[in-house]
């Protein structure tokens, strides 16, 4: 299995986590949940 790392940069509440989840898990949510990190 090939593993890759990506780095998502951008302001808060712009959809970085939603984009990653859409491609990794095929799930898209338009609800806002704060990502701690």
C-alpha positions in Angstrom: 0.0 0.0 0.0 1.3 3.4 -1.0 1.0 6.1 1.7 1.2 9.8 1.0 1.0 12.9 3.1 -0.5 16.2 2.2 -0.5 19.6 3.8 -3.6 21.7 3.6 -3.1 25.4 4.2 -5.7 28.1 4.5 -7.8 30.3 6.7 -10.3 29.0 9.2 -13.7 27.9 8.0 -12.8 27.6 4.3 -13.4 23.8 4.0 -9.9 22.2 4.2 -11.2 19.2 6.3 -14.3 18.8 4.1 -12.1 18.5 1.0 -9.8 15.9 2.5 -12.8 13.9 3.8 -14.5 14.0 0.4 -11.5 12.5 -1.3 -10.4 10.0 1.4 -13.8 8.8 2.7 -16.1 9.9 -0.1 -18.1 11.9 2.5 -19.0 15.5 2.2 -20.6 17.5 5.0 -21.5 21.2 4.7 -21.9 21.4 8.5 -19.2 23.4 10.3 -17.2 21.6 13.0 -14.1 23.1 14.4 -10.9 21.1 13.8 -8.5 21.2 16.7 -4.8 21.1 15.7 
